[in-house]
Amino acid sequence: MQAEGLQAYAKRSEKKSGVYSFEQRDEIKFDEASEQQFQSNQIAWDFFNKQPESYRKKLIWWIISAKKEETKLNRLSQLIAHSADGKRM
C-alpha cells in the first residue's frame, strides 16, 4: 500500500465501519416480534425461506437497519405482502 493509502486507512472512522450487510460478521436475523409477524403469514414465510440466502440477508438487513420503528414495520409489511404474492422485491 502507498503512504497515502496507509494515512487514509489510519484516519478511518470505526463508526462508519461494519454498517453494510456484507460487513456483518454475525448472522443477520429478524428480531423476535418481526419474525413472529412474518411467520403468521405461512404462505409468505414459506416463499421467503425458499429464496437464496443472499436475497434473504439483504431484505432482512433492509428491514432491521431502519432508523425509525415506523419505517421498519412498513418495510416488513411490504416484504410480507410481496412474499405472500410469490414475488420478490
N, CA, C and O atoms as a MOPAC input file, in Angstrom:
PM7 MOZYME 1SCF
protein

 N      0.84300 1    -1.17300 1     0.00000 1
 C      0.00000 1     0.00000 1     0.00000 1
 C      0.89100 1     1.23900 1     0.00000 1
 O      1.95100 1     1.25700 1     0.62500 1
 N      0.45200 1     2.25000 1    -0.69500 1
 C      1.18900 1     3.51400 1    -0.76000 1
 C      1.03700 1     4.27800 1     0.56300 1
 O      0.14000 1     3.99400 1     1.35700 1
 N      1.91900 1     5.23900 1     0.78200 1
 C      1.88800 1     6.03200 1     2.01700 1
 C      0.55500 1     6.75400 1     2.18500 1
 O      0.02100 1     6.83300 1     3.29100 1
 N      0.01800 1     7.28200 1     1.08000 1
 C     -1.26100 1     7.99800 1     1.14100 1
 C     -2.38700 1     7.04800 1     1.57100 1
 O     -3.26700 1     7.41800 1     2.34900 1
 N     -2.34000 1     5.84200 1     1.05900 1
 C     -3.35200 1     4.84800 1     1.42100 1
 C     -3.26300 1     4.45800 1     2.88300 1
 O     -4.28600 1     4.29100 1     3.54700 1
 N     -2.05100 1     4.31100 1     3.38700 1
 C     -1.85900 1     3.99000 1     4.79900 1
 C     -2.36800 1     5.12300 1     5.69300 1
 O     -2.96700 1     4.87400 1     6.73900 1
 N     -2.12500 1     6.37200 1     5.27300 1
 C     -2.61500 1     7.51100 1     6.04200 1
 C     -4.14700 1     7.53500 1     6.05800 1
 O     -4.76000 1     7.76000 1     7.10200 1
 N     -4.74800 1     7.30500 1     4.90900 1
 C     -6.20700 1     7.29000 1     4.82900 1
 C     -6.77900 1     6.16600 1     5.69400 1
 O     -7.78500 1     6.35500 1     6.37800 1
 N     -6.14200 1     5.01100 1     5.66100 1
 C     -6.59500 1     3.87800 1     6.45900 1
 C     -6.49500 1     4.20500 1     7.94800 1
 O     -7.38900 1     3.86100 1     8.72000 1
 N     -5.41400 1     4.86700 1     8.35100 1
 C     -5.21900 1     5.23100 1     9.75500 1
 C     -6.26600 1     6.23400 1    10.22900 1
 O     -6.60600 1     6.26000 1    11.41200 1
 N     -6.77900 1     7.05300 1     9.32200 1
 C     -7.76200 1     8.08100 1     9.68000 1
 C     -9.21300 1     7.57200 1     9.63000 1
 O    -10.14200 1     8.31800 1     9.93800 1
 N     -9.40200 1     6.30600 1     9.24300 1
 C    -10.76400 1     5.79800 1     9.08400 1
 C    -11.52500 1     5.87100 1    10.40800 1
 O    -10.93100 1     5.86800 1    11.48600 1
 N    -12.80900 1     5.93300 1    10.30500 1
 C    -13.66800 1     6.01700 1    11.47600 1
 C    -14.31200 1     4.65500 1    11.72700 1
 O    -14.97400 1     4.11000 1    10.84400 1
 N    -14.12600 1     4.11500 1    12.90000 1
 C    -14.74700 1     2.83500 1    13.25100 1
 C    -16.27200 1     2.95400 1    13.24300 1
 O    -16.98300 1     1.97400 1    13.02300 1
 N    -16.75400 1     4.16100 1    13.48500 1
 C    -18.19700 1     4.40500 1    13.49500 1
 C    -18.81500 1     4.10200 1    12.12600 1
 O    -19.97300 1     3.69400 1    12.03700 1
 N    -18.03900 1     4.30600 1    11.07100 1
 C    -18.53600 1     4.07800 1     9.71800 1
 C    -18.14000 1     2.70700 1     9.17800 1
 O    -18.40100 1     2.40400 1     8.01400 1
 N    -17.52300 1     1.88700 1    10.00000 1
 C    -17.11200 1     0.55100 1     9.57700 1
 C    -18.16700 1    -0.46800 1    10.00300 1
 O    -18.76900 1    -0.34300 1    11.07000 1
 N    -18.37800 1    -1.45600 1     9.17400 1
 C    -19.29100 1    -2.53700 1     9.51800 1
 C    -20.75600 1    -2.16600 1     9.46800 1
 O    -21.57000 1    -2.79900 1    10.14000 1
 N    -21.11600 1    -1.15900 1     8.69200 1
 C    -22.50500 1    -0.71400 1     8.65000 1
 C    -23.30500 1    -1.34500 1     7.51800 1
 O    -24.52200 1    -1.17300 1     7.46100 1
 N    -22.65600 1    -2.06500 1     6.62700 1
 C    -23.34700 1    -2.68000 1     5.49900 1
 C    -23.59100 1    -4.15600 1     5.77800 1
 O    -22.86400 1    -4.77600 1     6.55400 1
 N    -24.61100 1    -4.71200 1     5.14700 1
 C    -24.97000 1    -6.10300 1     5.42000 1
 C    -23.82200 1    -7.05900 1     5.14600 1
 O    -23.63300 1    -8.01700 1     5.89500 1
 N    -23.05000 1    -6.82300 1     4.09200 1
 C    -21.96500 1    -7.74200 1     3.76100 1
 C    -20.81500 1    -7.67300 1     4.75600 1
 O    -19.95100 1    -8.55000 1     4.75800 1
 N    -20.78800 1    -6.64300 1     5.60200 1
 C    -19.72800 1    -6.49400 1     6.59400 1
 C    -20.09300 1    -7.12300 1     7.93900 1
 O    -19.26400 1    -7.17700 1     8.84700 1
 N    -21.31300 1    -7.58900 1     8.06300 1
 C    -21.75500 1    -8.14200 1     9.33000 1
 C    -21.13300 1    -9.51100 1     9.54800 1
 O    -21.23000 1   -10.38700 1     8.68900 1
 N    -20.50800 1    -9.69000 1    10.67100 1
 C    -19.85300 1   -10.96200 1    10.99500 1
 C    -20.87700 1   -11.97700 1    11.52000 1
 O    -20.78500 1   -13.16900 1    11.22500 1
 N    -21.83600 1   -11.50000 1    12.28800 1
 C    -22.84800 1   -12.38100 1    12.85100 1
 C    -23.96500 1   -12.60200 1    11.84800 1
 O    -24.11600 1   -11.85100 1    10.88400 1
 N    -24.73400 1   -13.63300 1    12.08900 1
 C    -25.86400 1   -13.90800 1    11.22100 1
 C    -26.89800 1   -12.80000 1    11.38300 1
 O    -27.22800 1   -12.40700 1    12.50200 1
 N    -27.39800 1   -12.30800 1    10.27600 1
 C    -28.41000 1   -11.26500 1    10.30200 1
 C    -29.76600 1   -11.93300 1    10.50000 1
 O    -30.13700 1   -12.83600 1     9.75000 1
 N    -30.50600 1   -11.48100 1    11.52000 1
 C    -31.79600 1   -12.09700 1    11.84500 1
 C    -32.83700 1   -11.02700 1    12.13800 1
 O    -32.51700 1    -9.89800 1    12.50900 1
 N    -34.09800 1   -11.42400 1    11.95900 1
 C    -35.20600 1   -10.59000 1    12.41700 1
 C    -35.21900 1   -10.60100 1    13.93500 1
 O    -34.75200 1   -11.55300 1    14.56000 1
 N    -35.75600 1    -9.53700 1    14.53000 1
 C    -35.99600 1    -9.61000 1    15.96400 1
 C    -37.21100 1   -10.53200 1    16.16600 1
 O    -37.92900 1   -10.83600 1    15.21300 1
 N    -37.42500 1   -10.95700 1    17.37400 1
 C    -38.46200 1   -11.96200 1    17.65800 1
 C    -39.85200 1   -11.51600 1    17.21300 1
 O    -40.59200 1   -12.29900 1    16.62000 1
 N    -40.21000 1   -10.27000 1    17.49400 1
 C    -41.54100 1    -9.77100 1    17.14100 1
 C    -41.74200 1    -9.73700 1    15.62100 1
 O    -42.80600 1   -10.10600 1    15.12300 1
 N    -40.72400 1    -9.29600 1    14.89600 1
 C    -40.82800 1    -9.23000 1    13.43600 1
 C    -40.93700 1   -10.62600 1    12.84000 1
 O    -41.71900 1   -10.85600 1    11.91700 1
 N    -40.15400 1   -11.54900 1    13.36700 1
 C    -40.19900 1   -12.91500 1    12.84900 1
 C    -41.56600 1   -13.54700 1    13.11400 1
 O    -42.10200 1   -14.24400 1    12.25200 1
 N    -42.12700 1   -13.31200 1    14.28300 1
 C    -43.45000 1   -13.85400 1    14.59500 1
 C    -44.51400 1   -13.26400 1    13.67000 1
 O    -45.41000 1   -13.97100 1    13.20900 1
 N    -44.40500 1   -11.96300 1    13.40400 1
 C    -45.36000 1   -11.31700 1    12.49900 1
 C    -45.26100 1   -11.93200 1    11.10500 1
 O    -46.27900 1   -12.19900 1    10.46700 1
 N    -44.04200 1   -12.15400 1    10.63700 1
 C    -43.82900 1   -12.74100 1     9.31700 1
 C    -44.35100 1   -14.18100 1     9.29600 1
 O    -45.02100 1   -14.57500 1     8.34200 1
 N    -44.06000 1   -14.95500 1    10.31500 1
 C    -44.47400 1   -16.35000 1    10.37400 1
 C    -45.98400 1   -16.50700 1    10.47000 1
 O    -46.51500 1   -17.57200 1    10.15600 1
 N    -46.67700 1   -15.46500 1    10.89800 1
 C    -48.13600 1   -15.54400 1    10.98900 1
 C    -48.77300 1   -15.67700 1     9.60400 1
 O    -49.90700 1   -16.14100 1     9.48300 1
 N    -48.04400 1   -15.27000 1     8.55800 1
 C    -48.49900 1   -15.47800 1     7.18300 1
 C    -47.65000 1   -16.61900 1     6.61700 1
 O    -46.56700 1   -16.39600 1     6.07400 1
 N    -48.16200 1   -17.84000 1     6.75500 1
 C    -47.38100 1   -19.03300 1     6.40700 1
 C    -46.96700 1   -19.06400 1     4.94400 1
 O    -45.85700 1   -19.49300 1     4.63100 1
 N    -47.83400 1   -18.62000 1     4.04300 1
 C    -47.51100 1   -18.61600 1     2.61100 1
 C    -46.31700 1   -17.69700 1     2.34600 1
 O    -45.37900 1   -18.06900 1     1.64100 1
 N    -46.36400 1   -16.49700 1     2.91800 1
 C    -45.27100 1   -15.53000 1     2.73000 1
 C    -43.98100 1   -16.06100 1     3.34900 1
 O    -42.91200 1   -15.95800 1     2.74700 1
 N    -44.08100 1   -16.62700 1     4.54800 1
 C    -42.90700 1   -17.13900 1     5.24800 1
 C    -42.25900 1   -18.27100 1     4.45600 1
 O    -41.03700 1   -18.30700 1     4.31600 1
 N    -43.06300 1   -19.18900 1     3.94200 1
 C    -42.53000 1   -20.30700 1     3.15000 1
 C    -41.85100 1   -19.81100 1     1.87900 1
 O    -40.76600 1   -20.27600 1     1.52700 1
 N    -42.49500 1   -18.86100 1     1.18600 1
 C    -41.89800 1   -18.31000 1    -0.03100 1
 C    -40.55300 1   -17.65500 1     0.28100 1
 O    -39.56400 1   -17.89500 1    -0.41100 1
 N    -40.52200 1   -16.83400 1     1.31800 1
 C    -39.30300 1   -16.11500 1     1.69400 1
 C    -38.16600 1   -17.09600 1     2.01200 1
 O    -37.02700 1   -16.87800 1     1.60000 1
 N    -38.46900 1   -18.15400 1     2.73000 1
 C    -37.43200 1   -19.10900 1     3.12100 1
 C    -36.95300 1   -19.98800 1     1.97900 1
 O    -35.92500 1   -20.65300 1     2.10800 1
 N    -37.67200 1   -20.00600 1     0.86500 1
 C    -37.23700 1   -20.75200 1    -0.31300 1
 C    -36.30100 1   -19.92200 1    -1.19300 1
 O    -35.72000 1   -20.44200 1    -2.14600 1
 N    -36.15700 1   -18.65400 1    -0.88000 1
 C    -35.29800 1   -17.76600 1    -1.65800 1
 C    -33.83900 1   -17.96500 1    -1.25100 1
 O    -33.56600 1   -18.45800 1    -0.15600 1
 N    -32.89800 1   -17.58800 1    -2.12200 1
 C    -31.47200 1   -17.72300 1    -1.79100 1
 C    -31.10200 1   -16.92500 1    -0.53600 1
 O    -31.71000 1   -15.90000 1    -0.22700 1
 N    -30.10500 1   -17.41700 1     0.16100 1
 C    -29.66700 1   -16.76400 1     1.40100 1
 C    -29.26700 1   -15.31000 1     1.16400 1
 O    -29.52900 1   -14.45200 1     2.00700 1
 N    -28.64000 1   -15.03000 1     0.03300 1
 C    -28.20500 1   -13.66000 1    -0.25300 1
 C    -29.39800 1   -12.71500 1    -0.34300 1
 O    -29.32800 1   -11.57500 1     0.11800 1
 N    -30.49300 1   -13.18900 1    -0.93600 1
 C    -31.71500 1   -12.37300 1    -1.02900 1
 C    -32.30300 1   -12.15900 1     0.36300 1
 O    -32.65300 1   -11.03600 1     0.72400 1
 N    -32.41300 1   -13.22400 1     1.13800 1
 C    -32.99300 1   -13.11400 1     2.48200 1
 C    -32.16700 1   -12.17100 1     3.34800 1
 O    -32.71300 1   -11.32300 1     4.05300 1
 N    -30.85000 1   -12.32700 1     3.28900 1
 C    -29.96300 1   -11.49200 1     4.10900 1
 C    -30.11500 1   -10.01400 1     3.74700 1
 O    -30.17300 1    -9.15300 1     4.62500 1
 N    -30.17900 1    -9.73400 1     2.45600 1
 C    -30.31000 1    -8.34400 1     2.00200 1
 C    -31.62500 1    -7.72900 1     2.48600 1
 O    -31.64700 1    -6.58700 1     2.94500 1
 N    -32.71300 1    -8.48200 1     2.38400 1
 C    -34.01700 1    -7.95200 1     2.78100 1
 C    -34.14300 1    -7.83300 1     4.29200 1
 O    -34.72800 1    -6.87000 1     4.78800 1
 N    -33.60400 1    -8.79600 1     5.02700 1
 C    -33.63800 1    -8.69300 1     6.49100 1
 C    -32.84200 1    -7.46800 1     6.92900 1
 O    -33.27800 1    -6.71700 1     7.80100 1
 N    -31.68300 1    -7.27200 1     6.32400 1
 C    -30.86500 1    -6.09600 1     6.68400 1
 C    -31.60300 1    -4.80400 1     6.34300 1
 O    -31.55700 1    -3.84300 1     7.11100 1
 N    -32.27800 1    -4.77300 1     5.20400 1
 C    -33.04100 1    -3.59700 1     4.79300 1
 C    -34.08000 1    -3.25200 1     5.86000 1
 O    -34.32600 1    -2.07900 1     6.14000 1
 N    -34.67900 1    -4.27000 1     6.44300 1
 C    -35.70700 1    -4.04000 1     7.46000 1
 C    -35.08800 1    -3.64600 1     8.79300 1
 O    -35.47600 1    -2.63400 1     9.37500 1
 N    -34.13500 1    -4.42700 1     9.28600 1
 C    -33.62200 1    -4.17300 1    10.63700 1
 C    -32.72400 1    -2.94300 1    10.72100 1
 O    -32.45900 1    -2.44800 1    11.81600 1
 N    -32.25700 1    -2.44700 1     9.58600 1
 C    -31.38400 1    -1.26800 1     9.61500 1
 C    -32.16700 1     0.04400 1     9.59700 1
 O    -31.57200 1     1.12100 1     9.64900 1
 N    -33.49700 1    -0.03900 1     9.52400 1
 C    -34.31200 1     1.18400 1     9.53500 1
 C    -34.11300 1     1.91700 1    10.86200 1
 O    -34.05600 1     1.29500 1    11.92300 1
 N    -34.01200 1     3.21700 1    10.79000 1
 C    -33.78800 1     4.00800 1    11.99700 1
 C    -35.06400 1     4.19600 1    12.80900 1
 O    -35.01800 1     4.22000 1    14.03900 1
 N    -36.19100 1     4.32900 1    12.13600 1
 C    -37.46900 1     4.52400 1    12.81900 1
 C    -38.24700 1     3.21700 1    12.85600 1
 O    -38.24400 1     2.45100 1    11.89300 1
 N    -38.90400 1     2.97400 1    13.96600 1
 C    -39.72800 1     1.76800 1    14.11200 1
 C    -40.84400 1     1.75100 1    13.06300 1
 O    -41.19100 1     0.69700 1    12.53100 1
 N    -41.39200 1     2.91300 1    12.77900 1
 C    -42.45000 1     3.04000 1    11.76600 1
 C    -41.95200 1     2.55900 1    10.39600 1
 O    -42.66200 1     1.84400 1     9.68900 1
 N    -40.75900 1     2.94700 1    10.03800 1
 C    -40.16200 1     2.53700 1     8.76100 1
 C    -39.92200 1     1.03900 1     8.75300 1
 O    -40.19800 1     0.36800 1     7.75900 1
 N    -39.41400 1     0.51900 1     9.84400 1
 C    -39.15200 1    -0.91300 1     9.96200 1
 C    -40.43600 1    -1.71500 1     9.74800 1
 O    -40.44300 1    -2.69400 1     9.00100 1
 N    -41.51200 1    -1.30400 1    10.39800 1
 C    -42.78400 1    -2.01500 1    10.27200 1
 C    -43.35600 1    -1.89700 1     8.86300 1
 O    -43.94200 1    -2.84700 1     8.34400 1
 N    -43.18700 1    -0.73700 1     8.25100 1
 C    -43.65300 1    -0.53300 1     6.87800 1
 C    -42.89200 1    -1.44400 1     5.90700 1
 O    -43.49000 1    -2.05900 1     5.02400 1
 N    -41.59200 1    -1.52100 1     6.07800 1
 C    -40.77800 1    -2.37200 1     5.20800 1
 C    -41.13900 1    -3.84500 1     5.39500 1
 O    -41.22900 1    -4.59600 1     4.42300 1
 N    -41.34200 1    -4.24800 1     6.63400 1
 C    -41.71800 1    -5.63200 1     6.90900 1
 C    -43.06100 1    -5.95400 1     6.26100 1
 O    -43.23000 1    -7.02900 1     5.68400 1
 N    -44.00600 1    -5.04300 1     6.35100 1
 C    -45.32100 1    -5.24100 1     5.72400 1
 C    -45.19700 1    -5.38500 1     4.21300 1
 O    -45.86900 1    -6.21800 1     3.60600 1
 N    -44.33700 1    -4.57200 1     3.61000 1
 C    -44.11200 1    -4.66400 1     2.16400 1
 C    -43.52900 1    -6.02400 1     1.79200 1
 O    -43.95800 1    -6.64400 1     0.81900 1
 N    -42.55600 1    -6.48400 1     2.56400 1
 C    -41.93100 1    -7.77400 1     2.28200 1
 C    -42.94100 1    -8.90900 1     2.43300 1
 O    -42.98400 1    -9.81700 1     1.60300 1
 N    -43.74100 1    -8.86200 1     3.47400 1
 C    -44.75200 1    -9.90000 1     3.68900 1
 C    -45.74500 1    -9.91800 1     2.53200 1
 O    -46.08700 1   -10.98700 1     2.02700 1
 N    -46.21100 1    -8.74100 1     2.10900 1
 C    -47.18400 1    -8.65700 1     1.01400 1
 C    -46.58800 1    -9.22000 1    -0.29200 1
 O    -47.24100 1    -9.99700 1    -0.98800 1
 N    -45.37700 1    -8.83300 1    -0.60900 1
 C    -44.73200 1    -9.33900 1    -1.82700 1
 C    -44.53900 1   -10.85500 1    -1.75100 1
 O    -44.80800 1   -11.57500 1    -2.71300 1
 N    -44.07400 1   -11.32200 1    -0.60800 1
 C    -43.82800 1   -12.75100 1    -0.44100 1
 C    -45.12700 1   -13.54800 1    -0.51000 1
 O    -45.15200 1   -14.64500 1    -1.06800 1
 N    -46.18900 1   -13.01000 1     0.04500 1
 C    -47.48600 1   -13.69000 1     0.00900 1
 C    -47.99100 1   -13.83000 1    -1.42300 1
 O    -48.70400 1   -14.77900 1    -1.74800 1
 N    -47.61800 1   -12.88500 1    -2.27100 1
 C    -47.99900 1   -12.92500 1    -3.69700 1
 C    -47.01000 1   -13.74700 1    -4.52200 1
 O    -47.17300 1   -13.88900 1    -5.73400 1
 N    -45.98700 1   -14.28600 1    -3.86000 1
 C    -44.97900 1   -15.07300 1    -4.57300 1
 C    -44.05500 1   -14.23300 1    -5.41300 1
 O    -43.52800 1   -14.69300 1    -6.42600 1
 N    -43.85400 1   -12.98300 1    -4.98800 1
 C    -42.99900 1   -12.06200 1    -5.73800 1
 C    -41.81000 1   -11.64900 1    -4.89200 1
 O    -41.90600 1   -11.50600 1    -3.67300 1
 N    -40.68700 1   -11.46000 1    -5.56900 1
 C    -39.50500 1   -10.92400 1    -4.89800 1
 C    -39.52500 1    -9.40500 1    -5.00800 1
 O    -40.09700 1    -8.84000 1    -5.94000 1
 N    -38.89600 1    -8.76400 1    -4.04900 1
 C    -38.84400 1    -7.29700 1    -4.05500 1
 C    -37.69200 1    -6.82600 1    -4.90600 1
 O    -37.47600 1    -5.62100 1    -5.04100 1

